[in-house]
Amino acid sequence: MRSKTILRIIGAFCLAMLLYVEVWAEDSSNSGHWVTAWSTAVHAPLPFPGLPPSPVFENQTIRMVVRPTIGGERLRIRFSNAFGTTSLKIASAHVALSSKASAIVPESDHTVTFGGKASVTVPPGAPILSDPVEWKVLPLSELAVTLYLQEKTESSSVHFWAQHETYISESGDFTTRQDIPNPTTKSSWYWLADVEVWAPIQTSAAVTFGDSITDGVGAKQGEYLDWPDLLANRLAAGPTLATLAIVNEGIGGNRILHDGAGVSALTRLDRDVLAQPGVSTLIVLEGINDIGWPQMKPRLPNGTIVKETPFTHEVVSAEDLIMGLQQIIERAHQHGIRVFGATLTPFEGADYYSSEGESARETVNHWILSSGAFDGSIDFDAAVRDPQSPNKLRAACDSGDHLHPSAAGYKAMADAINLSVLKSTRNVDAKK
């Protein structure tokens, strides 16, 4: 009799636990999750001749403007000291709606805290997440993230080509000010890695992973005419697909197999893609710099052509690039992320063009479209090439350097993506 009673108690307990787990799971799925709504790939200051030195801040305020591509019930901000060799000390931080130039909408201003404190020290090499800010964010609204750095601080972790100007103050803490008086402007973001929102469980992010053609070089800052932002506009216009963020992790000059402008794509994949919350999809457009950089012959101010650069001997074959892309596919698949391969766009006429490079580009593009290694393919090459000279960008799609697309070219690329495949199952074709 006693054993039966014990068994009934155990049975009742197990049933109660099952019901609890079921209710907890239902509540958890209904409550949502964190999804990256905006992000950029931080890197060390670029070491190339002719570029301005990365600034050193002391007793200054930095206001950076970003545009999340989805909304959410609250937000948090990730700062990154990934390339710092000393601690980053943020004395205060705020987030608000951006108004015009350095101005914010005053009533939207929120203090950003870290463990309940207004200041934080970020160790070398580390990121830091802010506390959640209880503030409903609307899709495609411009946000101003403002930092005050009291101590002398070298800008070690940056994104060189920002999609909006950054405003830097004279001496003083202006984090709570509506606008920053007499700011200087820079074209970069500093230590700002991503903005995450709490969104419904069906919401996810698609990361666009690439080089300057993804970063938006050739598009005017502040107008969001790069192809990832134009793709986000298309998604936002269609309510059935409004739950997919488009996250731009391009770095101008980046390569798959070698460091240079930022660490290689294979090195940064974990930080810039796999560690992002809520990622379901990856679009890869990279490899043209691997092909072209060994052929670069830069010209010195006196007109002399440099015959050999540090990249001259970093020649890669089409087979090398295919291996690198396969590595990206496999590592993303291990995390349940679908991967779409985008064909490399034409570059005849660019400074580093060669017939051997064109042959490698064509081989890689054929593999992207026909191998079946990706979960789908996007033919950006077909979207922007000149039908009469397929090795070249179409005149209307050329920004002028025969490498980077114009605003019209970026629009053609964004329009070439079949939106429905971004929420489809695996093994679908992303070409229209």
C-alpha positions in Angstrom: 0.0 0.0 0.0 2.8 2.4 0.9 4.6 1.6 -2.3 1.5 2.4 -4.4 1.1 5.7 -2.5 4.7 6.6 -3.3 4.3 5.7 -6.9 1.1 7.9 -7.1 3.1 10.8 -5.6 5.9 10.3 -8.0 3.5 10.1 -10.9 1.7 13.3 -9.9 5.0 15.1 -9.5 6.2 14.0 -13.0 2.9 15.1 -14.5 3.1 18.5 -12.7 6.7 18.9 -14.0 5.6 18.1 -17.6 2.8 20.6 -17.4 5.2 23.2 -16.0 7.7 22.7 -18.8 5.0 22.9 -21.4 3.6 26.1 -20.0 7.1 27.5 -19.6 8.0 26.7 -23.2 4.8 28.3 -24.4 5.4 31.4 -22.3 9.0 31.5 -23.5 8.1 31.3 -27.2 5.4 33.9 -26.8 7.6 36.4 -25.0 10.1 36.9 -27.9 13.9 37.0 -28.2 16.8 39.3 -28.9 17.5 40.0 -32.6 20.1 42.2 -34.1 18.3 45.0 -35.8 21.4 47.0 -36.8 25.1 46.0 -36.8 28.4 46.8 -38.3 31.7 45.0 -38.5 34.3 46.6 -36.2 37.9 46.4 -37.2 41.3 48.0 -36.3 42.1 51.3 -37.8 43.1 50.8 -41.5 46.9 51.0 -41.9 46.9 52.3 -45.5 48.8 55.3 -46.8 46.7 58.4 -47.5 44.0 57.6 -45.0 43.6 60.1 -42.1 44.9 58.8 -38.7 42.2 57.3 -36.4 41.3 60.0 -33.8 42.3 60.0 -30.1 39.5 61.2 -27.8 39.8 62.9 -24.5 37.0 64.6 -22.6 34.8 64.4 -25.7 31.4 63.3 -26.8 30.7 61.1 -29.8 27.3 61.0 -31.4 26.7 58.2 -34.0 23.6 57.7 -36.1 22.3 54.3 -37.1 19.1 52.9 -38.7 17.7 49.6 -37.3 15.9 47.7 -40.0 13.3 46.1 -37.7 11.5 47.4 -34.6 11.0 45.9 -31.1 9.6 46.4 -27.7 12.9 47.4 -26.1 16.5 47.6 -27.1 20.0 47.1 -25.9 23.4 48.1 -27.4 26.6 46.2 -27.9 29.8 48.1 -27.8 33.1 46.3 -28.8 36.7 46.8 -27.7 37.6 43.8 -30.0 40.8 45.4 -31.3 41.7 47.4 -28.2 44.9 46.6 -26.3 43.8 48.6 -23.2 40.5 48.9 -21.4 37.8 51.2 -22.9 36.2 53.4 -20.3 32.8 54.7 -21.2 31.9 57.5 -18.8 28.3 57.8 -20.0 26.1 56.7 -22.9 22.7 57.7 -24.2 20.3 56.7 -27.0 17.6 58.8 -28.6 15.8 59.4 -31.9 18.0 61.3 -34.3 16.5 64.6 -35.6 18.8 66.6 -37.9 22.6 66.6 -38.1 23.8 66.2 -34.5 20.4 67.0 -33.0 18.2 64.5 -31.2 14.5 64.5 -30.2 14.9 65.5 -26.6 11.8 63.7 -25.2 13.1 60.4 -26.7 16.5 60.5 -24.8 17.3 57.5 -22.7 20.3 56.9 -20.4 22.1 53.6 -21.3 23.3 51.7 -18.2 25.5 48.6 -17.6 24.6 46.5 -14.7 22.6 49.5 -13.4 25.5 51.9 -13.6 26.0 54.8 -16.0 29.6 54.0 -16.7 31.5 50.9 -17.7 35.0 49.6 -18.4 35.3 47.2 -21.3 38.3 44.8 -21.2 40.7 44.6 -24.1 39.3 42.3 -26.8 35.8 42.1 -25.3 32.3 43.3 -26.2 29.9 44.7 -23.6 26.1 44.6 -23.7 24.0 47.4 -22.2 21.1 46.8 -19.9 17.8 46.7 -21.8 16.2 50.1 -22.5 12.4 50.0 -22.1 11.6 51.9 -25.3 9.6 50.8 -28.4 11.7 51.1 -31.5 10.1 51.5 -34.9 11.6 50.0 -38.0 13.9 52.2 -40.1 13.9 55.0 -37.5 17.3 56.7 -37.1 18.8 56.4 -33.7 21.6 58.5 -32.2 23.9 56.6 -29.9 26.0 59.1 -27.8 29.2 58.3 -25.8 31.2 60.4 -23.5 34.9 59.5 -23.0 36.5 61.3 -20.2 39.9 59.7 -20.3 42.4 59.8 -23.2 41.3 57.0 -25.5 42.7 55.8 -28.8 40.0 54.7 -31.3 41.0 51.1 -31.6 37.8 49.4 -32.7 36.1 51.2 -35.5 34.1 50.9 -38.7 35.8 53.1 -41.3 32.9 53.6 -43.8 29.8 54.5 -41.8 26.5 55.0 -43.6 26.0 58.2 -41.7 28.2 61.0 -40.4 29.4 60.9 -36.8 29.5 64.1 -34.7 32.4 64.7 -32.3 32.4 67.5 -29.7 34.9 69.9 -28.4 35.8 69.3 -24.8 32.9 68.3 -22.5 30.1 65.9 -21.8 27.2 66.7 -24.2 25.4 63.3 -24.0 22.2 64.9 -22.7 22.3 67.9 -25.0 19.8 68.2 -27.8 22.6 68.9 -30.2 26.4 69.1 -30.0 27.8 72.6 -30.4 30.4 73.1 -33.2 30.9 69.4 -33.8 33.5 68.0 -36.2 32.3 65.2 -38.4 33.9 61.9 -39.3 32.8 59.1 -41.7 33.3 56.3 -39.1 31.6 54.6 -36.2 33.6 54.0 -33.0 33.2 51.0 -30.7 29.6 50.7 -31.7 28.9 47.1 -32.8 25.1 46.5 -32.8 21.7 47.5 -31.7 19.5 44.6 -30.6 15.7 44.6 -30.1 13.3 42.3 -28.2 11.1 41.0 -31.0 8.5 38.3 -31.5 9.9 34.8 -31.8 9.3 34.6 -35.5 11.5 37.6 -36.1 15.1 36.9 -37.3 18.0 38.6 -39.0 19.8 38.1 -42.3 23.4 39.1 -42.3 25.0 40.5 -45.5 28.6 39.5 -45.3 31.2 41.1 -47.7 33.5 43.8 -48.7 33.1 47.4 -49.9 30.3 46.5 -52.4 28.3 45.4 -49.4 29.6 48.2 -47.2 28.1 50.7 -49.6 31.2 52.4 -51.0 30.0 54.6 -53.8 26.7 55.4 -52.1 26.3 58.8 -50.4 26.4 58.8 -46.6 23.1 59.3 -44.9 20.9 58.3 -47.8 21.1 54.5 -47.2 21.5 53.6 -50.9 23.7 50.6 -50.4 22.1 47.3 -51.5 21.5 45.9 -47.9 19.6 49.0 -46.9 17.7 49.0 -50.1 16.8 45.4 -49.5 15.6 46.3 -46.0 13.4 49.0 -47.6 11.8 46.4 -49.8 11.2 44.0 -46.9 9.7 46.8 -44.8 7.3 47.7 -47.6 5.9 44.1 -47.6 4.1 43.3 -44.3 4.5 39.6 -44.7 8.2 39.9 -44.6 8.6 42.7 -42.0 10.0 40.3 -39.4 13.4 40.0 -41.1 16.2 42.4 -40.2 19.0 43.1 -42.7 22.3 43.4 -41.0 25.3 44.8 -42.9 28.6 43.2 -42.0 30.6 44.5 -45.0 34.1 45.9 -44.6 35.6 47.9 -47.5 38.7 46.1 -48.7 37.9 42.9 -46.9 39.1 39.5 -48.2 38.1 35.9 -47.5 41.5 34.3 -47.1 43.9 37.1 -46.0 43.8 40.0 -43.6 44.1 43.5 -44.8 41.1 45.8 -44.4 39.9 44.1 -41.3 40.8 40.5 -40.5 39.8 37.9 -43.1 36.2 36.8 -43.5 37.2 33.4 -42.2 38.6 35.0 -39.1 35.7 37.4 -38.4 32.8 35.0 -39.2 32.3 34.0 -35.6 32.1 37.5 -34.2 30.3 39.2 -37.1 27.8 36.4 -38.0 27.6 33.4 -35.7 27.6 35.5 -32.4 24.8 37.8 -33.6 21.5 37.0 -31.9 18.6 35.8 -34.0 20.4 35.2 -37.2 18.6 32.8 -39.6 20.2 33.7 -42.9 23.6 34.7 -44.4 24.2 36.3 -47.8 27.9 36.1 -48.8 29.3 38.5 -51.4 33.1 38.4 -51.1 36.2 37.4 -53.1 36.8 40.2 -55.6 39.5 41.7 -53.4 41.2 38.3 -53.0 41.4 38.2 -56.8 42.4 41.8 -57.3 44.6 42.9 -54.5 47.7 41.0 -55.6 47.4 43.0 -58.9 47.3 46.4 -57.3 49.9 48.9 -58.5 49.3 52.1 -56.4 50.6 55.4 -57.6 52.7 57.6 -55.2 52.0 61.3 -55.0 55.0 62.0 -57.3 53.4 59.8 -60.0 55.6 56.7 -59.5 53.8 53.4 -59.7 54.6 51.0 -56.9 55.4 47.7 -58.6 55.2 45.5 -55.5 52.9 45.8 -52.4 52.6 43.6 -49.3 49.8 41.8 -51.2 51.7 41.0 -54.3 52.5 37.4 -53.3 49.0 36.7 -51.8 47.7 35.3 -55.1 44.7 33.0 -54.7 43.1 30.7 -57.2 39.4 30.1 -57.9 39.8 26.8 -56.1 41.2 28.6 -53.1 38.2 30.9 -53.0 35.8 28.0 -53.4 37.4 26.3 -50.5 37.0 29.5 -48.4 33.3 29.8 -49.3 32.8 26.1 -48.4 34.2 26.8 -45.0 31.8 29.7 -44.5 28.9 27.5 -45.6 29.8 24.6 -43.3 30.4 26.8 -40.2 27.1 28.6 -40.7 25.2 25.4 -41.2 26.5 24.1 -37.9 24.5 27.0 -36.3 21.4 26.3 -38.3 21.9 29.4 -40.6 20.9 29.2 -44.2 23.6 30.5 -46.6 23.0 32.2 -49.9 25.9 32.8 -52.3 26.0 36.0 -54.4 28.0 36.1 -57.6 30.9 38.5 -57.9 30.2 41.6 -59.9 32.2 42.7 -63.0 35.4 44.7 -62.6 37.0 45.2 -66.0 38.5 48.7 -66.0 39.2 48.7 -62.2 42.8 49.4 -61.1 43.4 45.8 -60.2 41.8 44.1 -63.1 43.6 41.3 -65.0 42.5 38.6 -67.5 43.6 36.0 -65.0 41.5 37.6 -62.3 38.5 37.7 -64.7 38.9 34.0 -65.3 38.9 33.3 -61.6 35.8 35.4 -61.1 33.9 33.5 -63.8 34.9 30.2 -62.4 33.8 31.1 -58.8 30.5 32.5 -60.2 29.8 29.3 -62.1 30.4 27.3 -59.0 28.1 29.6 -56.9 25.3 29.2 -59.4 25.7 25.5 -60.2 27.3 23.6 -57.4 24.4 23.3 -55.0 26.7 24.0 -52.1 24.7 27.0 -51.0 21.0 27.0 -49.9 20.4 29.4 -52.8 22.1 31.8 -55.1 21.8 35.4 -56.0 23.1 36.5 -59.4 24.3 40.1 -58.8 26.6 39.7 -61.8 23.7 39.4 -64.1 21.9 42.3 -62.4 24.6 44.9 -63.1 26.8 43.7 -66.0 26.8 45.2 -69.5 25.1 42.8 -71.9 27.5 43.9 -74.7 30.6 43.6 -72.5 29.8 41.2 -69.7 33.2 41.7 -68.0 32.2 45.3 -67.3 29.5 47.0 -65.1 26.7 48.5 -67.1 27.3 52.3 -67.5 24.3 53.3 -65.4 25.4 50.8 -62.7 29.0 52.1 -62.5 30.0 54.6 -59.8 32.9 55.6 -62.0 35.7 53.4 -60.8 34.5 50.3 -62.7 34.4 48.3 -59.5 31.8 49.8 -57.1 28.2 50.1 -58.3 26.4 53.4 -58.4 23.2 54.0 -56.5 21.4 52.6 -59.6 23.6 49.6 -59.5 22.9 49.0 -55.8 19.2 49.2 -56.5 19.5 46.7 -59.3 21.3 44.3 -56.8 18.6 44.7 -54.1 15.9 44.3 -56.7 17.5 41.1 -58.0 16.7 39.2 -54.7 13.5 37.2 -54.6 12.1 38.3 -51.2 10.1 35.1 -50.7 13.2 32.9 -50.5 14.5 34.7 -47.5 11.8 33.0 -45.4 11.7 29.7 -47.4 13.2 26.3 -46.5 16.6 25.1 -47.5 17.6 24.2 -51.1 15.8 27.0 -52.8 17.1 29.4 -55.5 17.3 33.1 -54.6 17.4 34.2 -58.2 14.4 35.8 -59.7 
